[in-house]
């Protein structure tokens, strides 16, 4: 492959990530058409020599090298910016994850505290139920002992006395 074709492919590969495939092809097509037109104009004038063509080729090679260098610098700058942005996003996400973990730990502690409170209330309710039963039994016994009619009725229900 001739040297200019290799350089054209290399230039295309450099331009493609920056400008996109279609724009890179258009730019290279424009350069090629412009170069051909210039050469044809010079040939038509009868002024183009092999030396002139070599000179134009050298100038184009220098322009391509300058564009390549400029694009390389721009690509390096973009890479550096992206690296910094990625690092910042990673740090921010790490902080967010730590914050969520801390909140989750606090929620778990609150759930454990509420579970303990529920267990405590269940025990209190059970004790209250036994106290209520005991109070009811004491009241029933007091009613039976203080009211002779109720005591008589109770004795008949149990079959202790006859009507």
C-alpha positions in Angstrom: 0.0 0.0 0.0 1.5 3.4 -0.9 2.6 5.7 1.9 -0.2 8.2 1.3 -2.9 5.5 1.5 -1.5 4.3 4.8 -1.5 7.9 6.1 -5.0 8.4 4.9 -6.2 5.3 6.7 -4.3 6.4 9.8 -5.9 9.9 9.6 -9.3 8.4 9.2 -8.8 6.2 12.3 -7.8 9.3 14.3 -10.7 11.4 13.1 -13.4 8.7 13.4 -13.7 8.7 17.2 -13.6 12.5 17.3 -15.8 13.4 14.4 -17.7 10.2 13.7 -17.6 7.9 10.7 -19.6 9.9 8.2 -17.9 13.2 9.0 -14.4 11.7 8.9 -15.2 10.2 5.5 -16.6 13.5 4.3 -13.6 15.4 5.5 -11.1 13.0 3.8 -13.2 13.0 0.7 -13.1 16.8 0.6 -9.4 16.8 1.1 -8.9 14.2 -1.7 -11.2 16.1 -4.1 -9.6 19.4 -3.3 -6.2 17.9 -3.8 -7.2 16.3 -7.1 -8.8 19.6 -8.2 -5.7 21.6 -7.3 -3.4 19.1 -9.1 -5.7 19.0 -12.1 -5.7 22.8 -12.2 -2.0 22.9 -12.1 -1.6 20.3 -14.7 -4.1 22.1 -16.9 -2.0 25.3 -16.5 1.0 23.3 -17.6 2.9 24.4 -14.5 2.9 21.2 -12.5 6.1 19.3 -12.3 7.0 16.2 -10.4 8.8 18.5 -8.0 5.6 20.5 -7.5 3.6 17.3 -6.9 6.1 16.1 -4.3 6.0 19.5 -2.7 2.2 19.4 -2.4 2.4 15.8 -1.1 4.9 16.9 1.5 2.7 19.9 2.5 -0.3 17.6 2.8 1.8 15.2 4.9 2.8 18.0 7.2 -0.8 19.1 7.5 -1.9 15.6 8.2 0.8 15.2 10.9 -0.3 18.5 12.5 -3.9 17.4 12.5 -2.9 14.0 13.9 -0.8 15.7 16.7 -3.7 18.1 17.5 -6.2 15.3 17.7 -3.9 13.3 19.8 -3.6 16.1 22.3 -7.4 16.6 22.3 -8.0 12.9 22.8 -5.5 12.9 25.7 -7.3 15.9 27.3 -10.7 14.2 26.9 -9.3 11.0 28.5 -8.0 13.0 31.4 -11.3 14.8 31.9 -13.2 11.5 31.7 -10.9 9.9 34.2 -11.4 12.7 36.6 -15.2 12.6 36.2 -15.3 8.8 36.6 -13.2 9.2 39.8 -15.6 11.8 41.1 -18.6 9.7 40.3 -17.0 6.7 42.0 -16.3 8.8 45.1 -19.9 10.2 45.1 -21.4 6.7 44.7 -19.2 5.3 47.5 -20.4 8.1 49.8 -24.0 7.4 48.8 -23.6 3.7 49.4 -22.0 4.3 52.8 -24.9 6.7 53.7 -27.5 4.1 52.6 -25.7 1.4 54.6 -25.7 3.6 57.7 -29.4 4.4 57.3 -30.1 0.6 56.9 -28.2 -0.1 60.1 -30.3 2.5 61.9 -33.5 1.0 60.5 -32.4 -2.4 61.7 -31.7 -1.1 65.2 -35.1 0.6 65.3 -36.7 -2.7 64.2 -34.9 -4.6 66.9 -36.0 -2.0 69.5 -39.6 -2.2 68.3 -39.4 -6.1 68.4 -38.2 -5.8 72.1 -41.0 -3.3 72.9 -43.6 -5.7 71.3 -42.3 -8.6 73.3 -42.5 -6.5 76.5 -46.0 -5.4 75.7 -47.1 -9.0 75.1 -45.8 -10.0 78.5 -47.5 -7.0 80.1 -50.8 -8.0 78.4 -50.5 -11.6 79.5 -49.9 -10.4 83.1 -52.9 -8.0 82.8 -55.1 -10.9 81.6 -54.2 -13.0 84.6 -54.8 -10.0 87.0 -58.2 -9.4 85.4 -59.1 -13.1 85.8 -58.0 -13.0 89.4 -60.0 -9.8 90.1 -63.0 -11.3 88.5 -62.7 -14.5 90.6 -62.2 -12.4 93.8 -65.3 -10.3 93.0 -67.4 -13.4 92.3 -66.3 -14.9 95.6 -67.1 -11.7 97.4 -70.6 -11.5 95.8 -71.3 -15.2 96.8 -70.1 -14.6 100.4 -71.9 -11.3 100.9 -75.2 -12.2 99.3 -77.0 -15.1 100.8 -79.4 -15.5 97.8 -76.5 -15.7 95.4 -74.8 -18.3 97.8 -77.9 -20.4 97.9 -78.2 -20.3 94.1 -74.6 -21.3 93.7 -75.0 -24.2 96.1 -78.1 -25.4 94.2 -76.2 -25.2 90.9 -73.4 -27.3 92.3 -75.9 -29.8 93.7 -74.8 -29.1 97.3 -78.3 -28.4 98.5 -81.8 -29.4 97.5 -84.6 -27.0 96.6 
